[in-house]
Amino acid sequence: MPRPPLSLKARAVGYLSRREHSRAELARKLAPHAASEEEVSLLLDALERENWLSDTRFAQSVLHRRGGRYGTRRVMQELGAHQLDADTLAEARQRLQDTELQRARAVWHKRFAAPAEDAAARAKQVRFLLARGFSSAVVGQVVRGAKDWLETLDQTLDPSPYDTDPDDFEA
């Protein structure tokens, strides 16, 4: 015997239990299953009142998922597609811009880990970071200052507790 179809609220809660959704995204997903647009709107209002649905929480989720791998431009493009309010977008942009240099260095270090040897390698690094959505000013700082940054990084790292001299142990 086939299962009865899910109610609109059950579908919405199912979507929200998997990950955060923006109001616009959830409305788009629920529209084919609703009798009217008004029914979807009333349900979304109720979900927001009950704090099941939050555009602010959605924006924070996107920042957490995408911020470590992508630049401000790319993450803001994704957030803009979800029709978030101006205040939420402005707060997200500020949080991303505050950490863009550190995030770009981390992405660069994970991918390349060494300064470019020649112009072709430098161009490859620049293209990579620009494609990830980092600003050209930040990309320039990362690629030009890679050698100095790596030197300071090596000096600030604590030696591993596992890096010991074998002679330190008694036989």
Backbone as a ProteinNet text record, in pm:
[ID]
protein_1_A
[PRIMARY]
MPRPPLSLKARAVGYLSRREHSRAELARKLAPHAASEEEVSLLLDALERENWLSDTRFAQSVLHRRGGRYGTRRVMQELGAHQLDADTLAEARQRLQDTELQRARAVWHKRFAAPAEDAAARAKQVRFLLARGFSSAVVGQVVRGAKDWLETLDQTLDPSPYDTDPDDFEA
[TERTIARY]
83.5	0	89	65.8	151.2	130.8	237.4	230.5	150.1	78	5.2	104.6	68.5	161.4	186.6	305	341.7	267.6	239.2	179.9	287.1	243.3	336.3	433.8	381.9	467.8	568.8	526.6	618.4	730.5	696.9	800.8	898.4	844.9	929.3	1022.2	968.7	1050.1	1154.5	1118.6	1214.9	1331.1	1300.8	1407.2	1495.2	1430.9	1505.4	1585.2	1544	1618.7	1749.2	1755.5	1877.1	1981.8	1937.5	2027.1	1943.2	2008.5	1939.3	1899.7	1784.2	1736.7	1697.4	1710.3	1658.3	1507.9	1440	1295.3	1261.4	1333.7	1307.4	1331.5	1438.4	1471.1	1365.5	1322.2	1221.7	1087.1	1053.2	928.9	932.3	1046.5	1060.3	1045.4	1101.5	1093.3	952.4	879.7	746.5	637	660.4	557.7	491	563.5	495.8	401.2	415.7	336.2	222.1	211.4	109.9	-7.1	-122.1	-241.6	-233.1	-170.1	-159.2	-31.9	2.4	118.6	95.1	-29	-64.6	-42.2	-72.2	-52	96.7	182.6	327.4	371	323.3	359.7	318.1	196.5	149.7	234.6	269.7	352.3	490.4	550.3	683.3	680.7	573.4	558.5	554.1	478.5	467.8	602.6	675.8	807.2	905.8	895.8	982.6	946	817.1	773.9	823.1	821.7	865.4	1016.9	1085.1	1231	1285.1	1205	1252.1	1324.6	1285.2	1338	1396.5	1521.3	1587.6	1686.3	1667.5	1761.1	1897.7	1901.2	2029.2	2107.1	2037.9	2101.9	2146.2	2066.1	2103.7	2232.5	2241.3	2361.2	2483.7	2468.3	2579.6	2621.4	2525.8	2555	2635.3	2595.2	2668.4	2809.5	2823.4	2956.9	3043.7	2986.9	3062.2	3102.1	3008.4	3035.6	3126.9	3108.3	3179.9	3296.9	3291.8	3391.2	3533.8	3555.4	3690.4	3753.2	3671.1	3724.2	3710.6	3623.7	3595.2	3609	3628	3643.1	3509.7	3518.9	3400.2	3308.4	3364.7	3283.4	3200	3259.3	3189.1	3080.1	3109.6	3011.8	2896.6	2927	2822.4	2732.4	2788.7	2708.2	2607.4	2652.6	2562.6	2454	2492.9	2394	2294.7	2342.6	2254.7	2147.9	2177.6	2081.3	1965.1	1979.8	1876.7	1785.4	1795.1	1704.8	1700.7	1817	1824.4	1812.3	1773.8	1757.4	1894.5	1893	2015.7	2101.8	2040	2116.5	2192.7	2128	2192.6	2308.6	2288.3	2395.3	2511.4	2481.5	2587.8	2670.2	2603.5	2675.3	2763.2	2710.2	2787.9	2909.1	2888.9	3000.1	3109.7	3070.5	3169.2	3247.8	3178.7	3247.6	3345.1	3305.4	3393.6	3514.2	3491.3	3601.1	3702.4	3655.1	3745.9	3846.8	3811.4	3898.4	3947.7	3925.5	3956.8	4104.8	4193.4	4336.3	4378.2	4333.2	4369.2	4312.6	4188.2	4126.5	4197.5	4235.1	4305.9	4442.5	4510.3	4639.8	4622.6	4520.2	4497.2	4465.9	4383	4349.4	4473.3	4550.2	4673.7	4770.6	4788.6	4883.9	4843.4	4715	4668.1	4693.1	4677.8	4690.9	4835.7	4912.3	5045.6	5158.5	5147.9	5243.6	5384.9	5409.1	5542.2	5526.6	5611.3	5604	5630.3	5575.9	5592.3	5737.5	5785.6	5924	5939.3	5837.1	5846.2	5711.4	5706.1	5585.5	5467.1	5492	5382.7	5320.1	5402	5350.6	5276.9	5328.5	5262.6	5125.7	5118.6	4991.6	4891.3	4938.7	4851.5	4794.7	4878	4831.9	4730.7	4756.8	4665	4530.4	4532.1	4407.1	4327.9	4397.5	4331.9	4257.7	4326	4263.4	4151.6	4170.1	4064	3940.5	3960.8	3848	3773.2	3840.3	3776.5	3699.1	3707.2	3628.1	3699.3	3830.3	3904.3	3930.3	3935.9	3956.7	4098.7	4115.7	4247.4	4350.4	4309.3	4403	4454.7	4365.6	4404.7	4489.4	4453.4	4531.1	4673	4685.7	4819	4900.2	4837.9	4907.6	4953.7	4869	4902.4	5016.1	5005.6	5105.6	5238.9	5233.3	5358.9	5427.2	5349	5408	5416.3	5405.6	5402.2	5530	5644	5771.3	5786.3	5759.6	5770.8	5671	5550.1	5447	5485	5537.3	5576.7	5690.7	5783.8	5894.6	5842.7	5750.1	5696.1	5610.2	5543	5462	5550.5	5662	5753.8	5811.6	5837.1	5894.6	5793.9	5665.8	5564.7	5512.3	5536.6	5487.5	5568.6	5499.8	5567.1	5618.1	5730.4	5776	5679	5665.5	5575	5626.1	5536.5	5581.6	5637.2	5612.3	5660.2	5797.6	5844.3	5977.1	6078.6	6124.8	6221.9	6343.5	6449.8	6574.6	6570.4	6602.7	6598.1	6693.7	6800.5	6894.7	6835.6	6719.1	6655.4	6595.5	6575.8	6515.1	6623.1	6603.8	6699.1	6661.4	6759.9	6734.5	6704.8
-117.4	0	125.1	219.7	338.6	428.9	497.3	589.5	713.2	770	893.8	1007.5	1105.1	1215.7	1297.7	1354.2	1435	1568	1619	1752.3	1854.7	1973.7	2079.7	2110.1	2112.5	2140.5	2027.3	1904.3	1791	1799.7	1839.1	1857.1	1966.4	2078	2190.4	2151	2084.5	2042.6	1940.5	1855.3	1759.3	1828.9	1929.1	2006.4	2075.3	2138.2	2213.5	2122.5	1998.5	1907	1862.8	1871.6	1831.8	1941.9	2067.6	2183.2	2309.4	2422.1	2549.9	2588.6	2651.6	2701.5	2847.8	2923.8	3060.2	3052.5	3159.2	3163.4	3144.8	3213.2	3204.5	3063.1	3000.5	2865.1	2764.7	2776	2684.5	2705.8	2831	2860.1	2795.8	2803.6	2743.9	2591.9	2530	2384.3	2336.8	2418.8	2378.1	2411.3	2507	2554.2	2442.4	2345.1	2240.6	2152.5	2153.3	2067.2	2140.5	2269.5	2350.9	2380.8	2406.2	2441.5	2585	2671.1	2811.7	2873.3	2988.2	3062.1	3113.7	3146.7	3198.4	3092.3	2967	2857.6	2845.4	2857	2850.4	2968.3	3086.4	3206.4	3197.4	3149.8	3134.9	3033.3	2923.5	2822.5	2879	2951.4	3008.5	3110.8	3189.7	3284.5	3210.3	3101.7	3022	2960.1	2910.3	2851	2955.5	3077.4	3184.9	3222.9	3227.8	3258.7	3152.9	3028.5	2917	2897.3	2983.9	2982	2855.2	2794	2682.1	2733.9	2850.8	2910.8	3046.5	3069	3195.5	3227.5	3341.7	3383	3415.7	3468	3498.5	3370.2	3268.6	3139.8	3075.6	3092.6	3040.5	3106.8	3239.5	3312.2	3265.2	3245.9	3195.9	3055.6	2975.2	2840.8	2844	2931.4	2944	2996	3093.4	3144.4	3033.4	2950	2840.9	2736.2	2702.3	2598.4	2646.4	2768.4	2816.7	2910	2975.8	3077.4	3027	2905.6	2851.6	2820.8	2807.6	2770	2878.2	2975.5	3074.8	3216.3	3309.3	3448.9	3518.9	3643.3	3723.7	3732.6	3759.3	3776.8	3652.8	3537.1	3412.5	3379.4	3396.9	3366.4	3466.5	3593.8	3695.1	3672	3622.8	3589.8	3480	3380.6	3272	3323.8	3406.4	3461	3552.3	3629.4	3719.3	3645.5	3526.1	3446.5	3398.9	3409.9	3361.9	3472.9	3590.5	3702	3735.6	3745	3781.5	3932.7	3978.4	4122.3	4192	4323.1	4401.2	4395.8	4397.4	4393.5	4261.5	4151.9	4020.7	4011.9	4062.6	4061.7	4150.5	4266.7	4359.1	4298	4234.7	4170.7	4056.6	3977.3	3866.8	3919.1	4024.1	4081.9	4131.5	4196.9	4248.7	4135.7	4030.4	3916.1	3851.4	3842.2	3782.3	3870.8	3999.8	4091	4099.6	4086	4091.9	3978.1	3866.4	3748.4	3705.4	3786.6	3742.4	3712.6	3794.7	3770.7	3638.2	3613	3487.6	3367.3	3379	3267	3242.4	3351	3336.8	3270.9	3309.9	3246.3	3098.4	3064.1	2922.2	2842	2896.4	2827.7	2815	2924.1	2921.3	2818	2816.6	2725.7	2580.1	2553.3	2416.1	2369	2459.1	2420.6	2423.3	2524.6	2542.6	2521.9	2578.2	2560.6	2610.3	2667.6	2720.9	2840.5	2940.8	3057.5	3017.5	3095.4	3067.7	3086.7	2996.4	3002.4	3098.3	3106.9	3191.4	3259.4	3337.6	3414.9	3323.7	3212.6	3121.7	3059.8	3020.2	2962.5	3068.7	3191.3	3300.2	3329.3	3328.9	3351.7	3240.8	3119.8	3007.4	3026.1	3069.6	3092.5	3206.5	3312	3426.3	3383.5	3312.3	3265.3	3176.5	3088.7	2998.4	3077.4	3173.1	3250.3	3340.7	3400.2	3483.2	3399.3	3279.8	3191.4	3149.5	3148.7	3115.6	3233.5	3349.8	3464.3	3561.3	3550.2	3644.9	3771.9	3884.6	4012.7	4019.6	4099.3	4109.2	4169.5	4260.7	4318.9	4211.9	4127.6	4020.9	3917.5	3884	3787.1	3838.6	3966.8	4025.4	4016.6	4046.5	4036.8	3894.6	3799.5	3659.5	3611.4	3635.2	3581.5	3654.8	3788.3	3864.6	3837.1	3824.2	3807.7	3664.5	3568.3	3426.8	3384.6	3424.9	3381.5	3434.9	3564.1	3624.2	3562.6	3541	3483.3	3342.4	3261.5	3125.1	3124.3	3220.5	3227.8	3259.7	3356.1	3390.4	3276.6	3205.7	3092	2982.7	2954.7	2852.1	2890.9	3019	3064.3	3059.2	3076.7	3079.9	2941.5	2843.9	2709.2	2647.2	2586.2	2514.7	2381.5	2338.3	2206.4	2099.3	1998.8	1890.5	1816.6	1775.8	1698.4	1562.4	1522.8	1393.5	1404.6	1529.6	1549.7	1545.3	1429.1	1414.4	1343.1	1364.4	1298.9	1156.4	1057.2	918.4	895.3	978	960.6	1003.1	1073.2	1115.8	998.9	889.9	773.6	675.7	622.7	522.3	386.5	305.9	171.5	74.5
0	0	0	-88.1	-95.3	26.6	60.6	174.5	135.8	230.4	199.5	176.8	94.5	68.1	195.4	202.8	318.4	316.3	434	441.7	404.7	374.9	336.7	450.7	572.9	688.3	707.9	689.7	703.8	600.9	478.8	375.7	417.4	464.4	504.5	618.4	718.9	832.8	786.7	693.3	638.8	570.5	489.1	423.3	526.7	626.5	727.3	820.6	834.7	920.2	854.3	722.5	651.4	651.6	631.6	633.9	640.3	667	669.1	526.4	512.7	383.6	400.5	294	296.6	272.5	306	285.7	138	51.1	-92.8	-145.9	-100.1	-145.1	-99.3	25.7	77.9	8.1	-20.8	-92.8	-232	-298.4	-431.7	-426.1	-323.3	-310.2	-273.3	-197.3	-153.6	-254.7	-341.4	-435.4	-516.2	-570.3	-647.6	-565.1	-434.1	-347.8	-278.2	-303.9	-234.8	-327.4	-266.9	-344.2	-393.5	-313.8	-354.4	-298.8	-354.3	-306.5	-164.9	-135.3	-3.3	104.5	71.9	166.6	203	103.2	127.1	212.9	180.6	254.5	401.4	426.7	565	642	576.1	640.5	672.3	578.4	600.9	714.3	722	833.6	967	971.3	1093.9	1130.8	1032.6	1058.6	1110.4	1060.4	1109.9	1253.8	1284	1421	1519.5	1478	1562.8	1559.7	1486	1472.1	1404.7	1321.1	1239.7	1116.6	1071.2	948.8	983	943.5	972.4	861	796.1	691.7	750.3	870.8	936.2	962.9	1013.9	1038.5	907	802.1	671	623.2	636.9	593.3	672	802.1	882.9	838	802	754.5	623.9	533.4	406.9	432.7	521	554.7	610.3	694.6	754.3	649.2	560.3	460.4	349.2	303	185.7	216.7	332	364.5	368.1	408.8	417	282.8	179.5	48	-56.9	-33.3	-135.9	-82.1	-174.4	-138.9	-121.3	-79.7	-51.5	-172.2	-288.3	-408.6	-438.9	-430.6	-463.6	-361.1	-234	-129.3	-135.8	-159.1	-167.1	-288.6	-395.9	-513.5	-478.6	-405.6	-364.8	-270.9	-173.7	-80.7	-152.1	-248.9	-323.4	-402	-444.3	-520	-432	-300.6	-208.5	-157.5	-214.5	-184.1	-34.8	25.9	167.3	181.2	301.2	322.1	325.1	305.7	293	418.9	536.2	661.1	676.6	643.8	653.6	556.1	433.5	333.4	375.5	431	473.6	586.7	680.9	791.9	740.2	648	591.6	515	436.5	359.1	453.9	562.2	657.3	722	763	823.9	726.4	599.6	499.5	471	457.8	426.5	540.2	663.3	777.9	778.2	719.5	723	584.7	484.3	347.7	326.7	379.5	360.8	425.1	546.3	613.5	539.1	492.8	420.9	288.4	218.3	90.8	111.7	217.8	247.1	276.8	350.2	383	257	169	43.7	-43.7	-52.8	-132.9	-75.7	56.3	119.2	99	106.3	87.3	-55.8	-152.1	-292.9	-341.1	-300.7	-357	-256.3	-139.2	-30	-58.6	-174.2	-205.5	-298.7	-281.4	-370	-515.1	-605.6	-747.7	-789.5	-871.3	-919.3	-1036.8	-1121	-1240.4	-1266	-1373.2	-1404.4	-1437.2	-1503.8	-1539.5	-1413.9	-1320.5	-1196.4	-1115.2	-1114	-1043	-1105.5	-1237.9	-1307	-1274.4	-1263.4	-1228	-1087.4	-994.3	-857.8	-852.2	-928.2	-931.8	-989.9	-1101.2	-1162.5	-1067.8	-997.2	-902.6	-795.1	-733.5	-625.5	-677.1	-794.1	-851.2	-883.6	-934.4	-966.1	-840.2	-726.7	-599.6	-541.6	-606.2	-562.8	-471.1	-457.6	-375.2	-456.1	-387.8	-456.4	-511.4	-616.6	-679.6	-584.2	-496.4	-399.7	-303.8	-255.5	-163.2	-235.3	-357.6	-435.5	-455.5	-487.6	-503.2	-375.2	-263.1	-134.3	-106.4	-133.4	-104.4	-193	-321.9	-415.2	-401.6	-387.4	-373.2	-239.5	-134.6	-1.9	44.5	-45.4	-6.8	65	13	71.9	214.3	232.8	366.5	463.4	416.3	502.4	546.1	452.3	486.9	588.8	576.4	672.7	813	821.7	953.5	1007.8	918.2	960.7	1020.1	955	1005.7	1141.5	1163	1289.7	1403.3	1371	1476.6	1513.4	1429.6	1460.1	1572.7	1665.3	1773.7	1719.9	1768.2	1723.8	1773	1694.5	1728.5	1851.8	1940.4	2056.7	2015.7	1892.2	1844.8	1779.2	1759.6	1702.3	1815.9	1848.1	1955.9	1903.1	1971.6	1936.5	1990.8	1909.3	1957.4	2074.1	2086.8	2195.9	2330.2	2325.9	2450.2	2527.8	2460.1	2524.9	2569.5	2687.4	2737.2	2684.6	2658.9	2607.2	2715.8
[MASK]
+++++++++++++++++++++++++++++++++++++++++++++++++++++++++++++++++++++++++++++++++++++++++++++++++++++++++++++++++++++++++++++++++++++++++++++++++++++++++++++++++++++++++++

